[in-house]
């Protein structure tokens, strides 16, 4: 067969033609030539779609990871330097605990530290909002492409056998959809397709397209989607859905949210430790110490702030028994930097080490995703280089090959008939003669 010289066409799947098929397109009983498709074509399509899914996953997260790496690195440097400034101000106040300028310098350094925390927390919240906007746009694109695939299937079904749409026109929307969400496509006997998510949830079947929408997150914060297909409703964990949509939600739930939670825990730990230590001392007026910080973990831009109404004389530098003017409590304040605080995914770490460790973790995650994205790009490029399915198929050559195959089948049937005649003659006790027509036909079938 001439087609057998082409690697992509060595094995083919034959479609059965209806009885009313056009004779010019049929070679032999019920074999329809335009429905011949290489088996490798389906594999190549699935490979391209899987490559698009992996690429979409890593590509969606990388811009946010790169931005987060710069943001946390700069913020870690800023917070660390301002934390140093606060403890330097506390150390300087030890020389003259009652001096108002030195006390005011402590409050100013604490204010700068709070603003550094607020800037980082606000930037994380802005990235969270940007991801929400991109998710909404991605869901709209998924619904549009899914409806387009359903429309293509409807047109193919209406055109009838042998008049399916060109492969590129039919498969390009599926490939674009696969970049947004992981899909599995099953071709039916009538040429239509069933499109499902990786977990088997239907996305398109029999020309009916499902619709995806955002839903309330689970109790642990996992993002979810609501899928409506005909009269059915499904709730899906979107981070397991694959493609760009899955990559966004995996980054948000696996990287961004834990980091934001760690920042909030650090701010709360800092405020609680300073306030508790100050409450154990006494002010210049011989009263219990007032809080230095106020922490509001529900606020986006005011996570950490100086306690309202705080004045320089309210700082409780003196020990409770020593009376005002002494610095026993101030010395205990300067040791807070060496105390561990809870930092979310990091566990309990020293106050001065928490942000550098978080910055290092984000950098490692960004490098790993960049490497995975490079691999996904290479796999996608290789998949795109494969020849499109169905090209190079010559219906004239294949018709001749099918006619030759039909003659081979007829010869084998003649051989079977001759063998059957010989067997029956042996059973009757009358061996067939050399000029028996069935024997002659059998020998001819064997090429004798």
N, C-alpha and C positions, 0 to 999 in steps of 0.2 A: 504494500500500500504506500502511495506517495506520502500520505499524511503521516505515516509512521516514521518518516525521516525527521519529522519535527518533534523535538523532545516534549513539547507541551501538548502534543496531540496524539501521543502513543496510545493512550487509553481514552475512550470516549463513552459518554452515556447517551443511549438512543432513546428518543422520546416516541411513544406510540401515537400514531396519527389517527384521527377519526375516519370513519368509512367514507366521508364525503370530501376528503382532502383532494387537492388538485393533483391530477395524475403526473403533471410535469415535475412536481416536487416530491414524488414518491418513487422509490426504487425497491420493488419487491413488496410483499404484503405488509401493509401497516407500518412501514418505517418512514418517518418524516425527517427529511434531511435538515431543514433549518433548526430543528430541535436538538441536533447533535451538539453537545458541549463537552469540552475536555473535562475530565475529572479534576485535573490540576487547577482549572479555572476557579472552582469554588474554594479550594485551599488558598489560592493567591488572594482572593477577595477577603477571606477571613483573616489572612495574615496582614493585609493592609489595614483592615479595620482594627485588629488588635494592636498594631503598631501606632495607629492614630490615637487609640485610647490611652496607651502608656505615655505617649508624647504629650497629650493634652493634660494628663494628671500632673506631670512634673513641670510643664511649661506654665500652668496656671499659678503654681505656688512660687516659682522662682523670683518674679519681680517683688513680691512681698517679702520673701526671705532676704533678698539683697538690701531692700530698704530697711528691714528690721535689723540686719547686721550692722549697718551704718548707724542707725538710731541708737541701739543699745550700746554700741561701742562708744559713741560720743557721750551718751547720758551717763554711762558708767564712769567715764573720765570726769565728767562734771560733778556727779554726786560724790565721787571719791575725794575730789579736791575740796569740795565744800564741806564734806565731813571732816577733812583735815583742818579746815579753817575754823570749824566750830570747836574742835578739841584744842586747837591752839589758843582760841579766845578764852576757853575755860582755864587753860594753863596760865595765861597771862593774868587772869583775874585772881589767881591764887596769891599774887604778890600784894594785892590790895583788895581784899574781898568787899570792902564797903565802898570802893570808888565807883561812882555812877557811870563815868565814861566806859570803864572796863565791863561793867554789867550791861550797858547798852550795846557794846560790841558783841557780847554773847547772843543777845536777842537778834541783832542784825545778821550774824552768821547763821543762826537757826532759821531765819526767814529765807536766806538764800538757799539753804539746803531744802527747805520745803518747796520752793519754787522749782528746783531741779527735779524733785520727785513729781511735781504736778505737770511739768513739761513732758516728761517721759510717759506718764499715765495718759495724758491728753493725746499724745501722738499715737499711742496704742489704740485708744478709742477711735481715732480717726481712721486708722487702718481697718479696724473692725467694721466701721460704717462703709468703707470703700468695698470691702468684701461682700457685704450685704447687697450693695448696688450691683456689683458684678454678678452675683448669684441670681438676682432678679432678671438681669439681661440674659444670662445664660439659659434660664428656664424658658424665657420667651423664645429664644432661638431653638431650643429643643422642641417645643411645641410646634413651631413653624415648620421645622424640617420633618418632624413626624407626620404632620398633615400633608406635606409635599410627597413623602413616600407613599402614604395612603392614596393620594391622587394618582401617582404613577401606577400603582397596582390596579386601581380602578380602570385606568386607560388601557393597560395591558390586557385585563380580563375582557374589556369591551371589544378590543381589537381581535381577540380570538387566537387560536393556535397558529404559530408561524408568523405572527405579526406583532411580536413583543417589541417593546421599545429598545433602542440601542443600549448596550451594556453600560456605556459611560453615562448616558442620560439617566439610567435607572439606578446606578450604583453610587454616583457622586453624592447625592443627598445622604445615603447611608454612611458613607465615609465621613462626611461632615458631621453627621450625628454621632458617629463613633468617637470623634475627637472630643465631644462634649460629655458623653456618657457611655459606659461600656454596654455593648449590645451583642446579641446573638441573633443571627438571621437564618431561618429555615425556609427553604424553597419548597413550594407545594407542586403537585402534579399539574395543576392548571397554570403554572407560571407565576402565581402570586407568592407573596412572602409573609411569614410571621416574624415579627421583630419583638424580641423580649430583652429584658435586662438580664444581667448575669445570674441573678437569683431566680430567674424564671417568671418574674412578673411581666405580664403582657404589656407591650408598648404600642404595637400595631398588629392587627389581625383582621383578615377579610375586609380590608378597606376601612376599618374602624380604628381611629387614632386615639390613644390615651392622652390625657393632659396632666402635666405636673405643676404643682404649686407648693409654696412654702407652707410649713406647718409648725406648730409649737414644738420647741425642743423637748427632749426627754428629761426626766428628773436629774440625770447626771450632766445635763447641758448638751448632749449629743444632738446636732442639727437633724431635723427630719423633713421629709417631703410627703405631701399628699398626692397620690396618683388616682385619677378617676378614669376607669375604662368601662364604657357602656354604663351599666348600673352598679358596677363594683367599685369599692373604695379600698385603697391600700395605704398604709403608712410605712415609709421606708426610712432607714438610717442613711442619710445622703452621703456620709463619708465612705460608705461601702459600695457606692454606685459606680465608681470608675470615671475616667475621663476628666475633663476640666472641672465639672461640677464636684466630683469626688475629691479631686486634688485641692480645690478651694476649701471644702469642709474639713478635710483631713488637716490642712495647715491651720485652719482657724481653731479647731478643737484640739489638735495635738501639739501645736506650737504657740500660737498667739494667746489663747485663753490661759494656759498654764503660766506663761510669762507674765501676763497682766495680773494674774492671781498672786504670783510671787512678789511682784512690785507692791501690791496692796498689803501683803503680809509683812514685807519689810518696813513699809511706812508705819503700819500699826505697831509692829514690834519696837521700832525706834521711839515712837510717841509713848507707848506704855512704859518702857523702861525709864525714860527721862522723867516722865510725870511721877512714876512711883518713887524714884530716888529723891526727887524734889519734895514730895509729900512727906518724906521722913525727916526733912530738915526744918529750919525756921528762918524767917525773913529778917530784914533789918528792924521790923517792927515787932519782932518776937512772936510772930504768928506762924502757923503751919504753912509750908510752901504751896504756891499756886501752880497749876499745870503750865508747862511751857508750850506743848503742842496740842492741837486738836486734829484728830484723824477722822475723816468721813469716807469710808470705802465705797459708798454709793455715788459719790460725786465724781464727775469726769475731770473737771478742771481744778477742783479744790480738794484733792485727796488729803493733803497735809497743809496745815496753816498754824500760825501762832495763835495761842489761846486769846480770845477777845478780852480786852481790858488789861492785859498783862503790862506791868510797869517794871522798871529796873529794880526797884526796891522789893518787888515780890519774889525775886529769885532767892530760893532758900539754900544759900551756900553754907550756912552754919549748921553744926550738929544740934540736935534737939536739946542736949544737956549743956552744951558749951555756951549757948546764948548767942545773940547777934554779934556780928563782927568777926567771927571765927570762920575757918574754911574746912572744917572736918567733912562736911557733906560735899563740898566742892571737890575735894580729893577723890571721894567715891564716884562722883560724876565722871571724872576723867578716866576711870577704868571701864566704862561701859563699852568702849570700842572692842574690848577683848572678850566680851560676853557673847555667846551664841544666841542667835535669834531664828525663829522659824522662817523659812524662805520657800515654801511650796515644794516644787519638784526637787529642790536641792536638799530638803530636810532642814536641819539646824546647822547654821554656819555663822562664822564671825561677821559682825556687822560690816566691817571693811572689806570682806572677801566676797560678799554675796553678789554684787553687781558684776565684778569681773568674771565670776564663774558663769553667770547667766549669759554674758556677752560671748564667752568661749563656747557655750553650748549652742547658741544661735549660729555662730560661725561654722561649727562642725556640721550642723544640719544644712546650712546653705551649701557647703562644699559637697556634701553627699548628694544633695538634690541636683547640683550642677553636673556631677559625674553621671548620675542616672539619666539626666536630660540629654547629655551628649550621646549616651548609648541609645536612648530612644530615638534621637534624631537620625543616628546612623541606621538603625533598624528600619525606620520609616522610609529613609532614602533608598535603601536596598529593596524594600517592598515595592516602592514606586517604579524602580527600574525594571521589574519583571514585565514581560510583554502583556498587554491587556488581553483578557480572556476572549476567545472566539475569533481573534484576528488571524489571517492566514488560512482560514478554512475554505477550501475550494469545493463547491457543491458538485461541479462536474467530475472531479477526481473521485469524490466520495461516492457518487452515483455508480461509477464504473466499478469501484471496489465492492460496493454492496451487491451489484449484479454478479460479480465473480464469487462473492460469498454465497449467493443464492444457488449458483451452479454447484458449488462444493456441497451444499446441503442436499441438493437433489442426487448427487453421486453417492453420498453416504446413505441416503434412503434406498437407492437401488442396491447397494451392498447389503443393507439389512434385509431387503426383500429376498435377495438370492440366498443369504444364509438361512432365512426362514424356510424357503422352498427345499433346500438341501436337508434341513433338519426334519421336515415333514416326510420327505421321501425316504429317509432312513428309518423313520418310525413305521412306515408302511411296508418296509422290506424291499422297496424297488428303488435302488440308487438312481439318481438322475444321470441321463446320458450326456455325452460331451457336447451334443448340439442342443441341449436344453436351453431355451431362451433365457430363463432366469439365471442359469449358470453363466451364460455368455454376458449377460448384463452385469453380473457380479464381477466377472473378470475385467470387464471394461472399466468398472468403477475402481478396481484396484490398479488400473493402468497396465494390465497384462496384455 
